[in-house]
Amino acid sequence: MNLRSFSVRMRLAGAFGLLTLGFSGVAAGLIWQGNIASQKTAQVLSSNQQERDIALQWLSAIHQNAIRTQVALSSNDSDLRKALGRDMQATSAQIDTTQKALLPYLASSPEKEAYAQASSLRTIYTTARKAALAEQQAAGATQGSQLFDTQVAQAANAYLAAVDNVVASAQQAANALARDSQYQAEQERELVVGAVLACALLAGLLAWRIGRSITVPLEQALSLVSQLARGDLRLRTSDENGDELGLLITQIHATAQSMGSVLGEIQQVSDSVLTATSEIAAGNLDLSARTESQASSLQESAAAVEELSATVANNAQASQLAVNETQQASVVTANAETTMHDIQHAMQRIHDASTKVSDISALIDTIAFQTNILALNAAVEAARAGPEGRGFAVVATEVRALAQRTANSAREIKEVVGQTLMEIEAGVAKTQGATSAVQRARERVDKVQSLMGDISAASQQQAAGLHQVNGAIAALDATTQQNSALVEEAAAAAQSLRDQAQHLGTLTARFQVLAL
């Protein structure tokens, strides 16, 4: 397949689209496979965990019944034995349910064999337990303990070992599942590496083919451009392909043909530009003479401007002083504003202190009320106690405590009141400072007004100077009008020159040349 039959854009878009499709397909497949594997692993792990939990419940129930059996065989209390018997029956029923729940999770042969062995040993254990309990009712607690050691203990240990084997089988199944998951992950990694290598190989092949289809015609076009740069318009190479590079080579040929026809027109336009340039030169000579006449008028204007400049300098100095004074007035005003803010804050703190005084006064009132009640209780208790007066002592203690709190509150009131007085004094001082600041600001403003008077006088002097400038400008205006006519002639010639130059630029714009 000839790639040159497609455009460069289509080639690049097709290549990148193919690579993107390939990588997207690989990524989608890997994600799908990973999700399936993760779901499967999660399901199996959950099932295995449930299997282990059920087996551990079975093992715990066996331990409970074994302990109950030992206690029942060692006790002469018939009620305790009956209670333990009922508990053992309930636990045995729970074990039956547990065994039935465990059956669906037994997947491997070792798990099934361990389960069957545990079920068989359970039958032996329960038979030995029943026989020992029956003999214990006749022989007593001492004989029952011996029966547990000789008959029940051995069967119970074998039974427990079998159930432990069930738990171990479940753990082995989980380990096997982990190994399978690891093996599957390794296979997926190998698949990823293979897919990436395949995509990389495809990318390299596409890059080589597309690169060849672009670089070969580019080299051909570069050779043609080098031939044009040497001034050789006899181009012989052509390209029949319809892609961008083929069109580029075709346009290079068309450019070489148009350059030959344009060179003759450039010579004619150059002659027209020369004629227009001569007319402009003649007009410039006349314009020069008129410019000399304007020079004398400009001298008079210069003298007036010099006087005006001196006046303006005085105004500038006065204005600078006014600016400085205004800045100082601004600083003073800012200080006054800061002082007023401080006064506001001080007044707020006074308000807060007054609030606190109010709260403390309320506390004192509450304490006084409670003190009165306690004093009343003390009087009643003293009346009841008579000479002993023990209750009166308790109430008197409470009264004393409340009296101390009242004294503390009074001290706090005194401190707050003192602090409030200090804040008030600080507010007065700050108010005085604000008044002084405002007074200084007023003095600065008076100085600014005086400076404004100086500026007004200087402005009058500027007006006289401007009058002289107006006279000089009037003389310049007459000369300017004469120059205007000549400028119109020069503009017409310049327009003609512009048109010719524009035509020349249009012709030469077809080519790109190096700047000299």
Buried (B, 14 or more C-beta within 10 A) or exposed (E): EEBBEBBBEEBBEBBEEBBEEBBEEBEEEBEEBEEEBEEBBEEBBEBBEBBBBBBBBBBEBBEBBBEBBBBBBEBEEEEEBEEBBEBBEEBBEBBEEBBEBBEEBBBEEBBBBBBEBBBEBBEBBBEBBEEBBEBBEEBEBEEBBBBBEEBBBBBBEBBBEBBBBBBBBBBBBBEEBEEBBEEBEEEBEEBBEEBEEEBEEBBEEBEEBBEEBBEEBEEBBEEBEEBBEEEEBEBEEEBEBEBEBBEBBBEBBEBBEEBEEEEEBEEEBEEBBEEBEEBBEEBEEBBEEBEEBBEEBBEBBEEBBEBBEEBBEBBEEBBEBBEBBBEBBEBBBEBBEBBBEBBEBBBEBBEBBEEBBEEBEEBBEBBEEBBEEBBEBBEEBBEEEEEEBEBBEBBBEBBEEBBEBBEBBEEBBEEBBEBBEEBBEBBEBBBEBBEEBBEBBEEBBEBBEEBEEBBEEBEEBBEEBBEBBEEBBEBBEEBBEBBEEBBEBBBBBBEBBEEBBEBBEEBBEEEEEEEE
